[in-house]
Amino acid sequence: LGYCSSWTTMTGQFGKRPMRPLPPARWRFLVSLPLLAVASLLVISRSTLSGFVSAGYQTNRQRSHFRTQLSAEGVTEATGTELQLAVEQGGPVVVDFYATWCGPCQLMVPELAEVARRLGDKVTFLKVDSDIEADVSTQLGIEALPTLLFFKDGKMKPVQRIEGVVMRDMLQEIIQEKLL
């Protein structure tokens, strides 16, 4: 114990035991270095996390720009009213409920686009942002993202529901089996 000049004793519940004194002032900064490192990491991670959190709270202009990035050819962005009108027309409709912050939802974009390209005008493909259209999402029981709903014969009750990412070939088989 090179820096300890003396031992002191402390009387406790279990009797006497030795206790070390504080190190000299010139060494105390060594104790504070790990604390500073941890504090700086917390500040860095907090600022990084605040960037991710703030991405979820975008202005409508930013959101609409991002929505156009997520939309694909053959798949139309829709509101709750547009969804209802499309289903009531009676044709087969595939609706993708998504959110801009959802990674798996972004994986569905090229899959839906390819199936829409393959099937052409036989099926209507819609995308509904569940954050913006929260009331429609609640009415249709959307609990996970992405969720695909398949409508047929003008009824607002889906004939099929799929939660999670579906690859294009499997999606096309489901559409041909359930809707066409």
N, CA, C and O of each residue as an XYZ file, in Angstrom:
720
protein
N       0.848     -1.179      0.000
C       0.000      0.000      0.000
C       0.890      1.237      0.000
O       1.070      1.874      1.038
N       1.439      1.573     -1.141
C       2.423      2.629     -1.232
C       1.924      3.993     -0.830
O       2.668      4.742     -0.196
N       0.706      4.354     -1.164
C       0.260      5.710     -0.895
C      -0.398      5.856      0.462
O      -0.586      6.982      0.923
N      -0.754      4.768      1.118
C      -1.418      4.863      2.418
C      -0.372      5.113      3.499
O       0.520      4.293      3.716
N      -0.488      6.221      4.155
C       0.469      6.538      5.209
C       0.086      5.898      6.530
O       0.933      5.686      7.398
N      -1.196      5.591      6.678
C      -1.593      4.987      7.944
C      -2.880      4.204      7.748
O      -3.600      4.422      6.774
N      -3.170      3.299      8.663
C      -4.424      2.556      8.675
C      -5.291      3.113      9.778
O      -4.804      3.428     10.863
N      -6.546      3.234      9.509
C      -7.464      3.634     10.571
C      -8.400      2.476     10.826
O      -8.505      1.571      9.999
N      -9.061      2.488     11.926
C     -10.018      1.435     12.237
C     -11.396      2.033     12.339
O     -11.576      3.190     12.719
N     -12.344      1.230     11.995
C     -13.720      1.681     12.057
C     -14.490      0.650     12.862
O     -14.377     -0.548     12.599
N     -15.244      1.078     13.806
C     -16.025      0.160     14.607
C     -17.374      0.002     13.939
O     -18.084      0.982     13.711
N     -17.722     -1.220     13.629
C     -18.983     -1.484     12.974
C     -19.775     -2.510     13.745
O     -19.470     -2.816     14.898
N     -20.776     -3.030     13.109
C     -21.656     -3.997     13.736
C     -20.921     -5.280     14.077
O     -21.234     -5.937     15.070
N     -19.952     -5.634     13.260
C     -19.233     -6.893     13.451
C     -17.865     -6.704     14.089
O     -17.030     -7.606     14.022
N     -17.625     -5.603     14.680
C     -16.352     -5.401     15.355
C     -15.440     -4.486     14.581
O     -15.890     -3.703     13.745
N     -14.127     -4.587     14.867
C     -13.149     -3.696     14.227
C     -12.636     -4.296     12.935
O     -12.364     -5.494     12.859
N     -12.504     -3.446     11.907
C     -11.896     -3.864     10.658
C     -11.116     -2.692     10.081
O     -11.470     -1.538     10.319
N     -10.074     -2.971      9.335
C      -9.264     -1.873      8.794
C      -9.988     -1.157      7.649
O     -10.771     -1.769      6.922
N      -9.721      0.131      7.497
C     -10.294      0.932      6.417
C      -9.208      1.816      5.846
O      -8.414      2.382      6.598
N      -9.155      1.946      4.522
C      -8.117      2.748      3.883
C      -8.508      4.222      3.885
O      -9.690      4.546      3.767
N      -7.570      5.086      4.012
C      -7.857      6.522      3.856
C      -7.957      6.873      2.376
O      -7.610      6.047      1.533
N      -8.420      8.070      2.038
C      -8.493      8.536      0.662
C      -7.098      8.661      0.064
O      -6.148      8.970      0.783
N      -6.957      8.428     -1.242
C      -5.646      8.603     -1.857
C      -5.265     10.079     -1.892
O      -6.123     10.947     -1.732
N      -3.979     10.367     -2.101
C      -3.553     11.772     -2.187
C      -4.258     12.484     -3.331
O      -4.701     11.838     -4.281
N      -4.367     13.788     -3.253
C      -5.084     14.606     -4.231
C      -4.539     14.423     -5.637
O      -5.309     14.502     -6.593
N      -3.249     14.183     -5.803
C      -2.674     14.041     -7.140
C      -3.159     12.771     -7.835
O      -3.026     12.666     -9.054
N      -3.712     11.808     -7.111
C      -4.190     10.568     -7.691
C      -5.711     10.525     -7.816
O      -6.257      9.630     -8.460
N      -6.376     11.465     -7.217
C      -7.845     11.431     -7.227
C      -8.422     11.604     -8.627
O      -9.527     11.134     -8.895
N      -7.700     12.266     -9.523
C      -8.208     12.440    -10.894
C      -8.338     11.101    -11.603
O      -9.157     10.963    -12.511
N      -7.538     10.102    -11.201
C      -7.644      8.783    -11.819
C      -9.003      8.153    -11.553
O      -9.531      7.416    -12.385
N      -9.561      8.449    -10.390
C     -10.880      7.935    -10.058
C     -11.943      8.620    -10.904
O     -12.935      7.993    -11.276
N     -11.747      9.902    -11.213
C     -12.762     10.637    -11.968
C     -12.709     10.364    -13.469
O     -13.696     10.620    -14.159
N     -11.590      9.853    -14.008
C     -11.501      9.586    -15.446
C     -12.544      8.585    -15.933
O     -13.217      8.866    -16.925
N     -12.714      7.427    -15.282
C     -13.767      6.516    -15.760
C     -15.157      7.142    -15.675
O     -16.004      6.901    -16.535
N     -15.387      7.942    -14.640
C     -16.696      8.595    -14.517
C     -16.914      9.589    -15.657
O     -18.020      9.685    -16.190
N     -15.874     10.326    -16.033
C     -15.991     11.259    -17.154
C     -16.244     10.514    -18.454
O     -17.041     10.961    -19.279
N     -15.573      9.380    -18.647
C     -15.768      8.598    -19.863
C     -17.203      8.101    -19.964
O     -17.816      8.182    -21.028
N     -17.738      7.593    -18.869
C     -19.120      7.108    -18.860
C     -20.083      8.260    -19.107
O     -21.042      8.117    -19.865
N     -19.835      9.404    -18.469
C     -20.718     10.558    -18.646
C     -20.697     11.039    -20.097
O     -21.741     11.384    -20.651
N     -19.512     11.065    -20.715
C     -19.454     11.523    -22.103
C     -20.133     10.537    -23.040
O     -20.761     10.950    -24.015
N     -20.022      9.239    -22.764
C     -20.736      8.260    -23.578
C     -22.236      8.437    -23.463
O     -22.958      8.309    -24.452
N     -22.713      8.730    -22.254
C     -24.150      8.951    -22.070
C     -24.617     10.167    -22.839
O     -25.693     10.148    -23.436
N     -23.814     11.238    -22.832
C     -24.191     12.447    -23.561
C     -24.213     12.157    -25.058
O     -25.134     12.583    -25.755
N     -23.213     11.438    -25.559
C     -23.166     11.115    -26.982
C     -24.346     10.235    -27.368
O     -25.022     10.500    -28.362
N     -24.596      9.186    -26.582
C     -25.689      8.283    -26.932
C     -27.038      8.985    -26.817
O     -27.953      8.702    -27.590
N     -27.166      9.902    -25.852
C     -28.430     10.621    -25.716
C     -28.683     11.517    -26.921
O     -29.808     11.600    -27.413
N     -27.635     12.186    -27.396
C     -27.830     13.046    -28.571
C     -28.110     12.204    -29.804
O     -28.891     12.614    -30.662
N     -27.490     11.040    -29.911
C     -27.753     10.154    -31.043
C     -29.180      9.634    -30.974
O     -29.891      9.611    -31.978
N     -29.593      9.218    -29.784
C     -30.954      8.716    -29.630
C     -31.986      9.803    -29.887
O     -33.044      9.531    -30.454
N     -31.689     11.030    -29.474
C     -32.654     12.091    -29.714
C     -32.844     12.321    -31.206
O     -33.923     12.728    -31.637
N     -31.798     12.064    -32.005
C     -31.947     12.166    -33.453
C     -32.885     11.111    -33.990
O     -33.694     11.388    -34.874
N     -32.783      9.881    -33.455
C     -33.676      8.822    -33.884
C     -35.101      9.089    -33.422
O     -36.052      8.859    -34.169
N     -35.250      9.571    -32.196
C     -36.587      9.834    -31.679
C     -37.243     10.965    -32.448
O     -38.426     10.900    -32.783
N     -36.453     12.019    -32.730
C     -37.051     13.148    -33.433
C     -37.441     12.771    -34.858
O     -38.287     13.435    -35.457
N     -36.837     11.713    -35.416
C     -37.208     11.286    -36.763
C     -38.643     10.795    -36.801
O     -39.289     10.842    -37.848
N     -39.147     10.322    -35.663
C     -40.527      9.864    -35.608
C     -41.528     11.007    -35.577
O     -42.709     10.805    -35.859
N     -41.069     12.203    -35.238
C     -41.959     13.356    -35.132
C     -41.592     14.359    -36.207
O     -40.983     15.392    -35.926
N     -41.960     14.055    -37.423
C     -41.611     14.901    -38.545
C     -42.776     15.823    -38.874
O     -43.925     15.564    -38.516
N     -42.446     16.896    -39.558
C     -43.503     17.767    -40.042
C     -44.215     17.069    -41.192
O     -43.688     16.111    -41.757
N     -45.390     17.534    -41.537
C     -46.145     16.913    -42.630
C     -45.381     16.992    -43.941
O     -45.441     16.065    -44.750
N     -44.657     18.093    -44.163
C     -43.889     18.231    -45.393
C     -42.782     17.186    -45.463
O     -42.568     16.563    -46.503
N     -42.064     16.997    -44.321
C     -41.020     15.979    -44.295
C     -41.631     14.598    -44.464
O     -41.084     13.759    -45.181
N     -42.764     14.356    -43.808
C     -43.407     13.047    -43.879
C     -43.863     12.756    -45.297
O     -43.697     11.636    -45.781
N     -44.441     13.756    -45.979
C     -44.907     13.513    -47.335
C     -43.729     13.235    -48.269
O     -43.849     12.434    -49.196
N     -42.590     13.895    -48.029
C     -41.404     13.611    -48.832
C     -40.956     12.177    -48.600
O     -40.612     11.467    -49.545
N     -40.961     11.747    -47.326
C     -40.552     10.383    -47.015
C     -41.555      9.384    -47.567
O     -41.174      8.302    -48.013
N     -42.846      9.742    -47.542
C     -43.877      8.847    -48.076
C     -43.670      8.611    -49.565
O     -43.905      7.508    -50.058
N     -43.231      9.639    -50.283
C     -43.007      9.424    -51.709
C     -41.798      8.528    -51.938
O     -41.732      7.826    -52.947
N     -40.836      8.542    -51.010
C     -39.703      7.638    -51.134
C     -40.144      6.189    -50.916
O     -39.630      5.276    -51.563
N     -41.111      5.978    -49.987
C     -41.563      4.628    -49.684
C     -42.555      4.096    -50.705
O     -42.699      2.881    -50.843
N     -43.240      4.972    -51.420
C     -44.228      4.484    -52.363
C     -43.532      3.883    -53.578
O     -42.427      4.280    -53.948
N     -44.202      2.931    -54.176
C     -43.615      2.235    -55.315
C     -44.591      2.286    -56.482
O     -45.775      2.576    -56.309
N     -44.082      2.005    -57.652
C     -44.912      2.026    -58.840
C     -45.954      0.915    -58.759
O     -45.626     -0.241    -58.494
N     -47.214      1.281    -58.991
C     -48.298      0.310    -58.916
C     -48.947      0.218    -57.554
O     -49.995     -0.411    -57.409
N     -48.338      0.836    -56.548
C     -48.880      0.835    -55.188
C     -49.212      2.280    -54.839
O     -48.350      3.156    -54.905
N     -50.473      2.525    -54.466
C     -50.954      3.886    -54.244
C     -51.088      4.186    -52.764
O     -51.615      3.375    -52.002
N     -50.602      5.369    -52.355
C     -50.825      5.845    -50.987
C     -52.311      6.156    -50.836
O     -52.930      6.717    -51.740
N     -52.881      5.786    -49.678
C     -54.314      5.993    -49.504
C     -54.631      6.459    -48.093
O     -53.936      6.127    -47.133
N     -55.701      7.238    -47.997
C     -56.254      7.612    -46.704
C     -57.338      6.597    -46.347
O     -57.621      5.678    -47.116
N     -57.932      6.773    -45.183
C     -59.003      5.873    -44.772
C     -60.194      5.925    -45.704
O     -60.794      4.894    -46.010
N     -60.539      7.116    -46.158
C     -61.668      7.277    -47.077
C     -61.375      6.631    -48.426
O     -62.231      5.954    -48.995
N     -60.171      6.842    -48.932
C     -59.789      6.241    -50.216
C     -59.770      4.721    -50.128
O     -60.129      4.033    -51.084
N     -59.353      4.202    -48.984
C     -59.369      2.755    -48.767
C     -60.791      2.220    -48.830
O     -61.060      1.220    -49.496
N     -61.691      2.889    -48.137
C     -63.094      2.453    -48.119
C     -63.703      2.509    -49.519
O     -64.409      1.584    -49.921
N     -63.442      3.572    -50.257
C     -63.972      3.691    -51.613
C     -63.417      2.605    -52.532
O     -64.153      2.049    -53.347
N     -62.129      2.300    -52.407
C     -61.525      1.273    -53.254
C     -62.108     -0.103    -52.955
O     -62.347     -0.889    -53.872
N     -62.336     -0.395    -51.691
C     -62.896     -1.702    -51.320
C     -64.340     -1.811    -51.781
O     -64.755     -2.863    -52.265
N     -65.118     -0.729    -51.636
C     -66.535     -0.740    -52.005
C     -66.752     -0.864    -53.513
O     -67.856     -1.204    -53.939
N     -65.740     -0.602    -54.324
C     -65.871     -0.778    -55.769
C     -66.000     -2.250    -56.144
O     -66.439     -2.571    -57.249
N     -65.623     -3.141    -55.241
C     -65.864     -4.562    -55.461
C     -64.716     -5.366    -56.013
O     -64.765     -6.596    -55.978
N     -63.696     -4.730    -56.515
C     -62.557     -5.477    -57.053
C     -61.643     -5.964    -55.942
O     -61.782     -5.552    -54.790
N     -60.717     -6.833    -56.284
C     -59.759     -7.292    -55.276
C     -58.800     -6.167    -54.879
O     -58.267     -5.456    -55.732
N     -58.593     -6.020    -53.564
C     -57.751     -4.945    -53.037
C     -56.772     -5.535    -52.021
O     -57.163     -6.298    -51.137
N     -55.509     -5.177    -52.158
C     -54.479     -5.537    -51.186
C     -54.031     -4.246    -50.520
O     -53.632     -3.296    -51.194
N     -54.097     -4.215    -49.182
C     -53.744     -3.011    -48.440
C     -52.562     -3.322    -47.529
O     -52.591     -4.281    -46.757
N     -51.538     -2.508    -47.630
C     -50.350     -2.631    -46.783
C     -50.401     -1.531    -45.736
O     -50.319     -0.349    -46.072
N     -50.536     -1.906    -44.471
C     -50.467     -0.946    -43.373
C     -49.022     -0.879    -42.923
O     -48.424     -1.901    -42.585
N     -48.452      0.330    -42.917
C     -47.039      0.514    -42.634
C     -46.833      1.751    -41.771
O     -47.778      2.487    -41.485
N     -45.588      1.971    -41.360
C     -45.174      3.203    -40.690
C     -43.811      3.595    -41.248
O     -43.032      2.737    -41.664
N     -43.532      4.887    -41.255
C     -42.284      5.372    -41.828
C     -41.074      4.921    -41.024
O     -39.984      4.794    -41.583
N     -41.234      4.674    -39.730
C     -40.125      4.281    -38.865
C     -39.909      2.771    -38.846
O     -38.974      2.301    -38.199
N     -40.739      2.007    -39.531
C     -40.724      0.545    -39.475
C     -39.785     -0.030    -40.533
O     -40.035      0.118    -41.729
N     -38.708     -0.684    -40.101
C     -37.746     -1.283    -41.019
C     -38.338     -2.380    -41.888
O     -38.155     -2.351    -43.105
N     -39.052     -3.359    -41.302
C     -39.665     -4.400    -42.132
C     -40.664     -3.844    -43.147
O     -40.838     -4.413    -44.224
N     -41.319     -2.735    -42.806
C     -42.248     -2.113    -43.755
C     -41.502     -1.636    -44.998
O     -42.028     -1.714    -46.108
N     -40.297     -1.150    -44.815
C     -39.505     -0.695    -45.950
C     -39.063     -1.869    -46.819
O     -38.872     -1.719    -48.026
N     -38.900     -3.041    -46.196
C     -38.556     -4.231    -46.980
C     -39.713     -4.673    -47.872
O     -39.495     -5.309    -48.903
N     -40.929     -4.343    -47.484
C     -42.107     -4.738    -48.258
C     -42.301     -3.895    -49.518
O     -43.001     -4.318    -50.438
N     -41.698     -2.722    -49.572
C     -41.907     -1.826    -50.714
C     -41.537     -2.488    -52.042
O     -42.375     -2.512    -52.943
N     -40.327     -3.026    -52.208
C     -40.012     -3.643    -53.505
C     -40.809     -4.926    -53.762
O     -41.091     -5.258    -54.913
N     -41.168     -5.641    -52.705
C     -41.951     -6.866    -52.873
C     -43.341     -6.536    -53.431
O     -43.801     -7.167    -54.383
N     -43.999     -5.550    -52.832
C     -45.320     -5.129    -53.314
C     -45.238     -4.566    -54.731
O     -46.104     -4.832    -55.564
N     -44.200     -3.791    -54.994
C     -44.047     -3.192    -56.326
C     -43.906     -4.272    -57.399
O     -44.490     -4.156    -58.476
N     -43.139     -5.313    -57.110
C     -42.944     -6.381    -58.080
C     -44.235     -7.163    -58.322
O     -44.563     -7.486    -59.463
N     -44.969     -7.468    -57.245
C     -46.235     -8.193    -57.405
C     -47.247     -7.319    -58.143
O     -47.998     -7.819    -58.981
N     -47.275     -6.024    -57.844
C     -48.175     -5.109    -58.549
C     -47.822     -5.059    -60.036
O     -48.710     -5.002    -60.887
N     -46.538     -5.082    -60.340
C     -46.111     -5.094    -61.737
C     -46.540     -6.385    -62.432
O     -47.004     -6.355    -63.572
N     -46.388     -7.512    -61.750
C     -46.747     -8.804    -62.330
C     -48.244     -8.939    -62.587
O     -48.662     -9.464    -63.619
N     -49.050     -8.459    -61.630
C     -50.504     -8.650    -61.734
C     -51.193     -7.536    -62.508
O     -52.341     -7.687    -62.926
N     -50.511     -6.441    -62.697
C     -51.076     -5.352    -63.493
C     -52.340     -4.771    -62.879
O     -52.367     -4.437    -61.695
N     -53.399     -4.652    -63.698
C     -54.645     -4.018    -63.254
C     -55.640     -4.998    -62.651
O     -56.772     -4.608    -62.366
N     -55.266     -6.237    -62.450
C     -56.193     -7.218    -61.884
C     -56.501     -6.937    -60.419
O     -57.594     -7.238    -59.939
N     -55.530     -6.356    -59.707
C     -55.655     -6.106    -58.263
C     -55.263     -4.671    -57.979
O     -54.338     -4.143    -58.596
N     -55.969     -4.027    -57.035
C     -55.619     -2.683    -56.583
C     -54.721     -2.816    -55.359
O     -55.072     -3.503    -54.400
N     -53.564     -2.160    -55.391
C     -52.627     -2.172    -54.277
C     -52.614     -0.804    -53.613
O     -52.388      0.213    -54.269
N     -52.858     -0.786    -52.304
C     -52.864      0.456    -51.537
C     -51.902      0.348    -50.370
O     -51.641     -0.743    -49.863
N     -51.373      1.502    -49.943
C     -50.547      1.602    -48.742
C     -51.189      2.627    -47.830
O     -51.548      3.721    -48.265
N     -51.332      2.266    -46.553
C     -51.930      3.173    -45.580
C     -50.943      3.350    -44.432
O     -50.513      2.373    -43.819
N     -50.584      4.604    -44.145
C     -49.684      4.911    -43.026
C     -50.476      4.806    -41.729
O     -51.395      5.590    -41.491
N     -50.121      3.840    -40.896
C     -50.896      3.582    -39.679
C     -50.732      4.688    -38.639
O     -51.573      4.813    -37.750
N     -49.676      5.488    -38.726
C     -49.525      6.614    -37.802
C     -50.482      7.743    -38.166
O     -51.074      8.368    -37.286
N     -50.630      8.001    -39.449
C     -51.517      9.081    -39.895
C     -52.973      8.640    -39.815
O     -53.832      9.409    -39.385
N     -53.251      7.425    -40.221
C     -54.624      6.891    -40.237
C     -54.826      5.935    -39.054
O     -55.166      4.766    -39.238
N     -54.614      6.446    -37.850
C     -54.692      5.615    -36.645
C     -56.098      5.076    -36.415
O     -56.249      3.951    -35.939
N     -57.140      5.856    -36.744
C     -58.511      5.398    -36.525
C     -58.853      4.209    -37.427
O     -59.515      3.269    -36.988
N     -58.407      4.246    -38.677
C     -58.650      3.126    -39.593
C     -57.879      1.888    -39.118
O     -58.396      0.772    -39.157
N     -56.652      2.100    -38.675
C     -55.840      0.997    -38.165
C     -56.512      0.342    -36.965
O     -56.508     -0.882    -36.841
N     -57.080      1.138    -36.099
C     -57.771      0.602    -34.919
C     -59.026     -0.155    -35.330
O     -59.279     -1.248    -34.823
N     -59.818      0.409    -36.243
C     -61.051     -0.249    -36.696
C     -60.775     -1.600    -37.335
O     -61.558     -2.537    -37.179
N     -59.660     -1.703    -38.056
C     -59.345     -2.955    -38.743
C     -58.464     -3.879    -37.896
O     -58.068     -4.949    -38.357
N     -58.160     -3.473    -36.668
C     -57.418     -4.329    -35.745
C     -55.958     -4.513    -36.090
O     -55.403     -5.596    -35.907
N     -55.329     -3.458    -36.590
C     -53.911     -3.541    -36.933
C     -53.106     -3.446    -35.640
O     -53.155     -2.434    -34.941
N     -52.365     -4.509    -35.328
C     -51.575     -4.538    -34.101
C     -50.084     -4.687    -34.364
O     -49.272     -4.422    -33.478
N     -49.716     -5.102    -35.556
C     -48.304     -5.280    -35.901
C     -48.066     -4.694    -37.288
O     -48.985     -4.583    -38.100
N     -46.825     -4.324    -37.540
C     -46.473     -3.753    -38.834
C     -45.316     -4.535    -39.435
O     -44.429     -4.972    -38.701
N     -45.302     -4.718    -40.720
C     -46.357     -4.417    -41.686
C     -47.476     -5.460    -41.603
O     -47.241     -6.620    -41.264
N     -48.679     -5.025    -41.915
C     -49.831     -5.919    -41.999
C     -50.461     -5.764    -43.368
O     -50.734     -4.651    -43.819
N     -50.688     -6.887    -44.023
C     -51.363     -6.894    -45.321
C     -52.780     -7.399    -45.124
O     -52.998     -8.443    -44.511
N     -53.741     -6.652    -45.649
C     -55.141     -7.069    -45.630
C     -55.601     -7.265    -47.063
O     -55.264     -6.479    -47.949
N     -56.376     -8.322    -47.284
C     -56.872     -8.660    -48.615
C     -58.394     -8.550    -48.595
O     -59.060     -9.230    -47.815
N     -58.943     -7.686    -49.460
C     -60.384     -7.459    -49.523
C     -60.924     -7.958    -50.854
O     -60.240     -7.936    -51.878
N     -62.193     -8.416    -50.805
C     -62.819     -8.949    -52.002
C     -64.325     -8.699    -51.923
O     -64.888     -8.639    -50.830
N     -64.968     -8.556    -53.060
C     -66.422     -8.436    -53.177
C     -67.001     -7.222    -52.458
O     -68.160     -7.269    -52.048
N     -66.266     -6.164    -52.291
C     -66.793     -4.924    -51.728
C     -67.078     -4.964    -50.241
O     -67.730     -4.053    -49.730
N     -66.628     -5.962    -49.535
C     -66.866     -6.064    -48.090
C     -65.655     -5.538    -47.337
O     -64.510     -5.822    -47.690
N     -65.935     -4.755    -46.278
C     -64.847     -4.178    -45.476
C     -64.247     -5.184    -44.506
O     -63.384     -4.827    -43.704
N     -64.684     -6.421    -44.565
C     -64.086     -7.473    -43.741
C     -63.049     -8.199    -44.600
O     -63.391     -8.765    -45.638
N     -61.769     -8.185    -44.168
C     -60.739     -8.814    -45.004
C     -60.907    -10.329    -45.085
O     -61.296    -10.976    -44.113
N     -60.609    -10.883    -46.262
C     -60.666    -12.335    -46.448
C     -59.374    -12.997    -45.988
O     -59.341    -14.205    -45.754
N     -58.315    -12.211    -45.858
C     -57.012    -12.733    -45.407
C     -56.246    -11.609    -44.730
O     -56.361    -10.445    -45.114
N     -55.462    -11.970    -43.716
C     -54.617    -11.011    -42.990
C     -53.247    -11.643    -42.805
O     -53.135    -12.791    -42.377
N     -52.208    -10.888    -43.130
C     -50.839    -11.367    -42.942
C     -50.053    -10.280    -42.224
O     -50.049     -9.121    -42.641
N     -49.386    -10.667    -41.138
C     -48.530     -9.739    -40.399
C     -47.079    -10.122    -40.637
O     -46.710    -11.293    -40.544
N     -46.263     -9.128    -40.944
C     -44.845     -9.377    -41.194
C     -44.515     -9.313    -42.672
O     -45.391     -9.121    -43.516
N     -43.246     -9.476    -42.965
C     -42.754     -9.387    -44.339
C     -43.080    -10.672    -45.089
O     -42.887    -11.772    -44.571
N     -43.578    -10.521    -46.316
C     -43.896    -11.657    -47.184
C     -43.123    -11.468    -48.479
O     -43.148    -10.390    -49.073
N     -42.449    -12.498    -48.909
C     -41.700    -12.433    -50.163
C     -42.662    -12.433    -51.361
O     -43.793    -12.909    -51.261
N     -42.201    -11.902    -52.471
C     -43.061    -11.639    -53.633
C     -43.744    -12.889    -54.186
O     -44.925    -12.831    -54.527
N     -43.042    -14.008    -54.284
C     -43.659    -15.210    -54.851
C     -44.787    -15.728    -53.957
O     -45.850    -16.116    -54.441
N     -44.538    -15.727    -52.655
C     -45.567    -16.178    -51.712
C     -46.761    -15.224    -51.723
O     -47.912    -15.657    -51.661
N     -46.479    -13.929    -51.801
C     -47.549    -12.929    -51.849
C     -48.397    -13.109    -53.101
O     -49.623    -13.019    -53.035
N     -47.769    -13.357    -54.221
C     -48.518    -13.560    -55.462
C     -49.383    -14.819    -55.381
O     -50.516    -14.819    -55.862
N     -48.865    -15.883    -54.783
C     -49.659    -17.105    -54.616
C     -50.881    -16.858    -53.744
O     -51.973    -17.335    -54.055
N     -50.706    -16.114    -52.653
C     -51.833    -15.819    -51.754
C     -52.883    -14.997    -52.477
O     -54.078    -15.260    -52.343
N     -52.451    -14.007    -53.241
C     -53.399    -13.158    -53.975
C     -54.169    -13.984    -55.001
O     -55.386    -13.843    -55.123
N     -53.472    -14.838    -55.732
C     -54.159    -15.642    -56.734
C     -55.107    -16.641    -56.095
O     -56.159    -16.932    -56.663
N     -54.769    -17.167    -54.943
C     -55.619    -18.141    -54.273
C     -56.838    -17.492    -53.613
O     -57.949    -18.013    -53.710
N     -56.629    -16.346    -52.937
C     -57.711    -15.741    -52.144
C     -58.533    -14.707    -52.896
O     -59.717    -14.536    -52.605
N     -57.933    -14.016    -53.854
C     -58.638    -12.898    -54.489
C     -59.031    -13.147    -55.944
O     -60.063    -12.646    -56.391
N     -58.253    -13.891    -56.672
C     -58.524    -14.036    -58.115
C     -59.203    -15.362    -58.451
O     -59.494    -15.629    -59.617
